[in-house]
């Protein structure tokens, strides 16, 4: 017997007006937006993780490799952290994992003996060349339900949210990142 495909959710999760009655000052649309952002993030991360696992990478290690690839030059760990928006300790763990796989190399910084430079290896470059066509094809498929204009709008809206949240975060966290 052939199984029927599970119907895709065509509407977002909605939040009822009762939340505004129970919690004065709340905004059901804001709550619904956050719930749907989290759900979408979980689904996208799951899709990406399945592909990356086949190449022995995680979303975080993949992002580090893409940062190094895009930089076109070795970077200091703190530069990777700034671009990933994570702490130095988190970057160290990611670099340890990538180094064990032979995908990055740590070399002494030529101008600062206390610092290291991180460079992507040829092995990592070859792995990315095998992975990227499927990765970009997967991204295209995940968002194939949107028109080009909708994708542009989504990017603008997400950028607006990111800018708002980063502006709120900066004064409180600027000293705590070890830069």
ROFIRO-810685 format. One record per residue (C-alpha): y, z, x; residue in one letter. Coordinates in steps of 0.25 Angstrom, whole numbers, plus 5000, padded with zeros to 4 digits. Layout:
N
+------+------+------+---+
:   yy :   zz :   xx : r :
+------+------+------+---+
:    Y :    Z :    X : A :
...
+------+------+------+---+
END
This chain:
179
+------+------+------+---+
:   yy :   zz :   xx : r :
+------+------+------+---+
: 5000 : 5000 : 5000 : X :
: 5014 : 4996 : 5005 : X :
: 5024 : 5007 : 5006 : X :
: 5038 : 5004 : 5000 : X :
: 5049 : 5005 : 5010 : X :
: 5058 : 5018 : 5008 : X :
: 5071 : 5014 : 5001 : X :
: 5083 : 5015 : 5010 : X :
: 5093 : 5025 : 5005 : X :
: 5105 : 5016 : 5000 : X :
: 5114 : 5027 : 4997 : X :
: 5120 : 5038 : 5006 : X :
: 5117 : 5052 : 5003 : X :
: 5127 : 5058 : 4994 : X :
: 5132 : 5072 : 4992 : X :
: 5135 : 5077 : 4979 : X :
: 5148 : 5083 : 4974 : X :
: 5142 : 5097 : 4973 : X :
: 5144 : 5099 : 4988 : X :
: 5159 : 5099 : 4986 : X :
: 5158 : 5109 : 4974 : X :
: 5149 : 5118 : 4983 : X :
: 5157 : 5116 : 4995 : X :
: 5172 : 5114 : 4992 : X :
: 5179 : 5106 : 5003 : X :
: 5167 : 5098 : 5006 : X :
: 5166 : 5083 : 5004 : X :
: 5153 : 5077 : 4999 : X :
: 5157 : 5064 : 5004 : X :
: 5158 : 5070 : 5018 : X :
: 5145 : 5077 : 5017 : X :
: 5138 : 5064 : 5012 : X :
: 5144 : 5057 : 5024 : X :
: 5139 : 5067 : 5034 : X :
: 5125 : 5067 : 5027 : X :
: 5124 : 5052 : 5028 : X :
: 5129 : 5051 : 5042 : X :
: 5119 : 5061 : 5047 : X :
: 5108 : 5054 : 5039 : X :
: 5112 : 5041 : 5045 : X :
: 5113 : 5046 : 5059 : X :
: 5099 : 5052 : 5057 : X :
: 5093 : 5039 : 5052 : X :
: 5100 : 5031 : 5063 : X :
: 5096 : 5040 : 5074 : X :
: 5082 : 5040 : 5069 : X :
: 5082 : 5025 : 5070 : X :
: 5088 : 5024 : 5084 : X :
: 5079 : 5035 : 5089 : X :
: 5066 : 5028 : 5085 : X :
: 5070 : 5016 : 5093 : X :
: 5075 : 5024 : 5105 : X :
: 5062 : 5032 : 5105 : X :
: 5054 : 5019 : 5108 : X :
: 5063 : 5018 : 5121 : X :
: 5062 : 5032 : 5124 : X :
: 5076 : 5035 : 5121 : X :
: 5084 : 5044 : 5111 : X :
: 5097 : 5041 : 5104 : X :
: 5104 : 5050 : 5114 : X :
: 5097 : 5044 : 5127 : X :
: 5099 : 5030 : 5122 : X :
: 5114 : 5033 : 5120 : X :
: 5115 : 5038 : 5134 : X :
: 5109 : 5025 : 5139 : X :
: 5118 : 5017 : 5131 : X :
: 5130 : 5025 : 5136 : X :
: 5126 : 5022 : 5150 : X :
: 5123 : 5007 : 5147 : X :
: 5136 : 5005 : 5140 : X :
: 5144 : 5012 : 5151 : X :
: 5139 : 5002 : 5161 : X :
: 5140 : 5013 : 5172 : X :
: 5134 : 5026 : 5176 : X :
: 5141 : 5038 : 5168 : X :
: 5142 : 5053 : 5170 : X :
: 5134 : 5062 : 5161 : X :
: 5147 : 5067 : 5155 : X :
: 5151 : 5053 : 5151 : X :
: 5138 : 5050 : 5144 : X :
: 5140 : 5063 : 5137 : X :
: 5154 : 5059 : 5132 : X :
: 5149 : 5046 : 5127 : X :
: 5138 : 5053 : 5120 : X :
: 5146 : 5064 : 5116 : X :
: 5136 : 5074 : 5120 : X :
: 5136 : 5086 : 5130 : X :
: 5133 : 5085 : 5145 : X :
: 5120 : 5092 : 5143 : X :
: 5115 : 5083 : 5132 : X :
: 5118 : 5071 : 5142 : X :
: 5111 : 5078 : 5153 : X :
: 5098 : 5079 : 5144 : X :
: 5099 : 5064 : 5140 : X :
: 5101 : 5060 : 5154 : X :
: 5089 : 5068 : 5159 : X :
: 5080 : 5061 : 5148 : X :
: 5086 : 5047 : 5152 : X :
: 5084 : 5050 : 5167 : X :
: 5069 : 5054 : 5165 : X :
: 5067 : 5041 : 5158 : X :
: 5074 : 5033 : 5170 : X :
: 5085 : 5028 : 5161 : X :
: 5097 : 5035 : 5168 : X :
: 5100 : 5039 : 5182 : X :
: 5109 : 5050 : 5187 : X :
: 5117 : 5047 : 5199 : X :
: 5127 : 5055 : 5207 : X :
: 5141 : 5052 : 5203 : X :
: 5148 : 5045 : 5215 : X :
: 5161 : 5052 : 5213 : X :
: 5157 : 5066 : 5208 : X :
: 5145 : 5072 : 5215 : X :
: 5143 : 5082 : 5203 : X :
: 5142 : 5071 : 5193 : X :
: 5131 : 5061 : 5190 : X :
: 5131 : 5047 : 5184 : X :
: 5121 : 5042 : 5174 : X :
: 5116 : 5028 : 5175 : X :
: 5107 : 5020 : 5166 : X :
: 5095 : 5014 : 5173 : X :
: 5089 : 5000 : 5172 : X :
: 5077 : 5006 : 5165 : X :
: 5087 : 5011 : 5154 : X :
: 5094 : 4998 : 5154 : X :
: 5080 : 4991 : 5151 : X :
: 5077 : 5001 : 5140 : X :
: 5090 : 4999 : 5133 : X :
: 5088 : 4984 : 5134 : X :
: 5075 : 4985 : 5127 : X :
: 5080 : 4995 : 5117 : X :
: 5094 : 4990 : 5113 : X :
: 5090 : 4977 : 5105 : X :
: 5082 : 4986 : 5096 : X :
: 5092 : 4997 : 5096 : X :
: 5104 : 4988 : 5092 : X :
: 5094 : 4981 : 5082 : X :
: 5091 : 4994 : 5076 : X :
: 5106 : 4998 : 5074 : X :
: 5108 : 4984 : 5067 : X :
: 5097 : 4987 : 5058 : X :
: 5101 : 5001 : 5054 : X :
: 5114 : 4996 : 5050 : X :
: 5110 : 4983 : 5044 : X :
: 5113 : 4989 : 5030 : X :
: 5128 : 4988 : 5034 : X :
: 5137 : 4977 : 5034 : X :
: 5146 : 4974 : 5047 : X :
: 5158 : 4980 : 5040 : X :
: 5150 : 4992 : 5035 : X :
: 5145 : 4995 : 5050 : X :
: 5160 : 4993 : 5055 : X :
: 5164 : 5003 : 5044 : X :
: 5153 : 5013 : 5048 : X :
: 5157 : 5013 : 5062 : X :
: 5172 : 5015 : 5058 : X :
: 5168 : 5027 : 5049 : X :
: 5159 : 5033 : 5059 : X :
: 5169 : 5032 : 5070 : X :
: 5179 : 5039 : 5061 : X :
: 5170 : 5050 : 5059 : X :
: 5167 : 5051 : 5074 : X :
: 5181 : 5051 : 5077 : X :
: 5184 : 5062 : 5067 : X :
: 5173 : 5071 : 5072 : X :
: 5176 : 5069 : 5087 : X :
: 5191 : 5072 : 5084 : X :
: 5186 : 5085 : 5078 : X :
: 5177 : 5088 : 5089 : X :
: 5185 : 5085 : 5101 : X :
: 5194 : 5098 : 5102 : X :
: 5183 : 5107 : 5100 : X :
: 5173 : 5101 : 5110 : X :
: 5181 : 5094 : 5120 : X :
: 5179 : 5105 : 5130 : X :
: 5164 : 5107 : 5127 : X :
: 5158 : 5094 : 5132 : X :
: 5158 : 5097 : 5147 : X :
: 5167 : 5085 : 5151 : X :
+------+------+------+---+
END
